Amino acid sequence: MQGLNADIIKNLSKRLRKSWNDYFWQYGFCQSQIRWTREEKTNHVNDLLNYFDDTTELLSNFSTKDSYLEMLPEAISALQMMYIQQDLIDELLLVFKLSAKSNEHKSVVRDLRNELVGHPISRDREGLVSSVFITGQTKGVTLQYARYHRDNNYQSELVTYNWQDIFGLHQKYLEESFNLILTCAGKTLRKFRKKIIELQHNIQYAEFTKLVGLVGQIYSAYPKQSPLFEETSILNCYMLKNEHPRYEHAVGLYLEGLKDNLTETLGSIGEFLNEPKSSKDKNQKNTTVCADSSVQGEHSTIKISNYEFSKLRERNHPSGIDHSIRKFTYDKQILAELLNMKNNSPNSFEHLSSYEYLRTLFKDKKLIE
């Protein structure tokens, strides 16, 4: 007989994991819709799903044995792993603010595990409540045990189950629970999509300082892409945008990157929800930079390699900023940015805005290989 249908359950688990990793773990708005405590901030949900997938694999490989002694460890381990999976599901339900409910699909398996594995001898203050013993008839597809219970005046009764029925109940419970959680996740993502559309509108119409605040609240993964995009840094650039092209360039990078990211996220949400793709084209990048490309003549062959450029932010690297300062003394525009980088701390908005502005200067002047 077949144990758990691993393909069905793992597909549901994979879908939930994707929603968690791509949205709930990344974005403040999604986190505001679920239980988001210091526990969730450790990303224990991913660990939980890993453990769930491992137990699913083991339960899918359940095999019946022809003898009681060979079947006994299979029976005990299967019931224990089903119990573990129920506990893992209960935790997932709580994370998504759903009640951990009990029904026949859950309670039968849970009661079996509690009686046969958890508490085969059960006592209270009045004495023995029950005792349970798995019988020698437990083999093949049959699970049988003898129960002596206070409610039955400790008269022996035989209880028999078919493993196919047990796995069927557990399979239904897992499918129902995952679908319930995924439905909840889908509702949150639809709300998130509306917020993203509002953000797209605000890019064009809202004051920049207000937009940055909204991004931090709703689309919190975006500022983490670069220290330059963190709220304090990008607002400093915005305040100085009329004083030097490097600051205007940084603001432009922030806005264009935000547009592209929002468009991409909208598309990925639609795919996750199995909705048709939008026919709208992505916004084309149009970063405006004032760059003087008139430097020619004897210095036009002096260029910077991609490797050298990548090392500009490393102060003590042989191919770092001091090397480039010596190399480009002839270009006042490039030299000014290199010196601004050197004179400011590596993660300051001054350092970062010059670095990004240099990237465009080198490209416009055709000085990067």
N, C-alpha and C positions, 0 to 999 in steps of 0.2 A: 504493500500500500504506500501511497505518497504521504509524506509529512506535510509541513507547511509549504504552500506555493510561494517559493522565494521570489520568483519573477514579479508577481503582482505586488507583494509587500515591499520589495526593494525599489520598485518603480515609484511607489507612493512615498517611501522614505527619501529617495533621491529628489523628488519634486519638493518635498518639504525642506530638505537641506538647501536646495537652490534658492528657495524663497528666503530662507534665513540668511544665507551668505551674501546674496545679492542685494537684499533690501533691509531686512530687520537688523542685521548686524551693522549695516552701513549708515542708515539714515535716521535722523532724529525724529522725524514725523512718524515713521513706522514704529520706532521704539516707544513713542508716546501712546500707542494703541495697545500695547501688551504689557505684561509685567516686566519692567526693566529695572532690576535691582543690581546690587554688586555681584550677585550670583550670575546673572545673565551677562554682565560685563566681562566675566572670565571666559565667555564663549563655551560654557559647559554644555550648551545645547548640541554643539558639534560632537563633543565627546559622547554624549548620550546617544546620538544617532549612530555613531561608530559602534558602540556596544550593542545597540539594537540590531544593526546589520550583521554583526558577528553571531548573535544568538539566532537570528533568522536563518543564516547559513547552516548552523548546526541542527536546527529544528527541521529544515528541509531534507536533511540527510537521515532523519529518523528511520530506523529499520526494525522490523519485528523479528523476534527470535523464536525458535521452536521449543526452547526449554526455559523453565522458570528462572533458574539462576542466571542465564544469559539475558533474560528479559528484564530482570529486576533493576539493574543499573540504567538501562534505557528508559524505563518507566519513571524512575526517580528523577533523572536528569531532564527528561522532557517536561515533566510537571514543574520542576524548578525554573527552567528557562522560560516557560510560558508565564509563570508568576513574575519573573524579572521583567519580561516585556510589558506586562500589565502595569507594573510600577513605573517603568519608563514612559509609557503612554500617559499615565496619570500626571507625571511631571510636565510633559509637553502640553497637556490640556491646561494646566495651571499657568504655564508661561503665556499661553494665548488667552488667558482669562476665561477659560471654559471649565465647567464643573466636571469633576471626575465622577461619572455616573456608573451605576451597576445595573446590569441586565442579565438575562439568562446566558447570553454569549460569554459574559465575563464571569458571573458568579459560579457557574458549574465548575469551570476550570480552577478558579481560585479556591473554592471549597475543597475540591479534590486535593490540591496541593497542600492546603492547610491541614487536612486530616491525615494524609498519607506521608507527607514529608515534614511539614512544620511542627505538628503536634500530634503524633500518633498516640501519645498518652496525655490526656488533658485532665487537669484537676483544678478545683477551686477550694474555697474555705470549707465547703461541706464534704469534700472528698473527691473521689473519682467521678469525672463527668463522662468520659468515654475512653475507649481504647480501640485501636484499629490495627489490623494486621493484613498485609497483602498476602493473598493465598497462592498456592502452587498452581492454580488455574490461570494465573497471569502469564500468558505466553501467546505468541501469534498476535492476532488483532484484539485479544481480550485483556482487559484490566479488571481484576476481581479482588475484592477485599472483604474481610469479616469485620463487622462493627458491633461493639458492645456499648450501649448508651444508656445513661440514667433514665432518659425519657421512655425507653423500652424495657425498663427494669433489668437492664444488662443482659437481655436475651440476645443471643447471637443472630445477626441477620447478614446475609450475603448481598453485596452490591456489585453489579456488573456493568461495565461500560465497554463500548467498542472504540478503539483508538481513532478510527475514521471519524466517528461522531465528535470525539474530543477535539481533534484537529479542525474539524469543520466549524465548531463553535468558536474556537480561538481565531481562526481565519476571518470569520465574519466580524468578530470584535475588533480586530486590527484594522480591517478595511473600513468599517464604520467610523472608528476613531480617527484614522488618518484623513478620511474624507471630510469629517467635521472640522478638523484643524485646518485643512487646506481651504475649505470654504471660508473660514474665518480669515485666513491669510489673504484670500482673494478679495474679500470685502475691504480689507485695509489697503491693498494695492490699488483698488479702484479709487479710494479716497486720496491716496498718495498721488495718483495720476492727475486728479483735479488740482491738487496743490502745485504740481509741476507745471501744468498749463497756466495757472495763475502766475507762477514765477516767470514763465516765458513772456507773459503779458507785461510783467513789471520790468523786465529788462529794457523794454522800449519806453515805458511811461513813468516808472517810479523814480524817485530821487535815489541816487546811487547809494547813499548811506543807509537808506531804508531797505534797498535791495540786498545789500550785504548782510544786514540783520536777518532778513527773511531766509536767505540762503543758509545761515548758521542754524536757524531753527528747523527748517524743513529739509534741506539738502546738505546735511552736515558733512557728508563724505567729500564734497567738492573742495572746501578749503584745505583739507588734509592732503590734497595732491601736491601742494607745494607750500613751503613757508611763506612765499610771496603772496599767496592767496589767503593767508590767515587774516582775520578781520582787522587787527591793528595795522598790519603791514600794508594791506591794500588800501585802507582808508588814509594812511599817511601819504601813499602815492597819489590818491585822488586829490588830497588837499594841495599837493604840489604840482599837479598835472599841467598847470600853465607856466611853470617855472623852468621846466626842462623836458625835452622829448622822452627821456627815459621813464618818467613817471606816467606820462600819457600812454606810452607803449605798454607799461605794466597793467594799467587799467584796461586797455584794449585787449590784452591777452586774457585777463580775467573774464571779460564779457564774452569774447569769442569762444573761450573754452567752456564757459557756462552754457552757452547756446548749444554747442555740440554735445556736451554731456547730457543736458536735458532731453535733447532729441533722441540720443541713444537710449536713455533710460525709458522714455516713452515707448520706444520700439521694443525694448526687452520686456517691459510689462505686458504689452500686447501679445508677445510671443508666449509668455508664461501663462497668460489667461486664455491662450489658444484663440486669439482674435485675429482677423485678417490684418495684414500689414497695411500701414498708411501709405498712400501714394505721394505724400508730400516729400519733396526733396530736402536733404539736409541743408542747413544754412552754410553758405560758402564763406570760408575764412577771408577776412579783408582787413588785415592789420595794417594800420597806417603808421608809418615811421618816417621821420624826416632824416634822411641819411644823405650825406654828401658823397657821391660816387666819382668825384672829379679827380681824385688822387691817382695819378698815372706816372709815366716816365720811369725813372731809374728804380723807383720803389715798387712798381706794379708787380714785380715777380716775387716779392716777399709775402709769403702766405702763412696761414696757420692751419695745421692739420686738425682733423676731428679729435684726434687723441690729445693734442695740446689744448684744444678748447675745453675738453672734458676735465682737464687738470687745472684749469684757471682758479678753481675754488679751493685748491689745496696749496696752502701758503708755502710749505717747505718742499714741494715737489720740484725736481730739477727742471721739468717742463712747465712749471706753474706760472704764477702771475709775474714774478720778477723777470723771468725769461721773456715773457711777452712784452713787458714794459721796455726792456732793452731792444726788442725786435721792432717795435712799432713807434719809436720816438718820433718818426717823421709824420705821423698822422695825429693831429691834435685831438680830433674827435674820439678816436679809439683810445688814445693815451689818457684822455680825461676819464673815460669809463674804467680803464684799468686801475688808475690811481684812486678812483672813488671806491672801487672794490677793495683795494689794499688798505685804505684808510678807515674802513668800516668792518665791523664784526661779520663773520661769514653768514649768519642767518638774519642779519638786519635787512630792512627793506631797501636801504641804500645799496648794499652789496648785491642783493638779489636782482634789483631792478636794473642795475648796470650790467650784470651778467646776461640777463635776457635781452637787453638793448644791444649789447655787443654781438649777440648771436645774429641779430638782424643786420647790424652794421657790416659784419664780415660777409654776410651773404650778399647784401646789396652792392658792396664794393668788390665782390668776387674775389675775396681774399681767404676763403676757407676751402680746403681741399676735401 
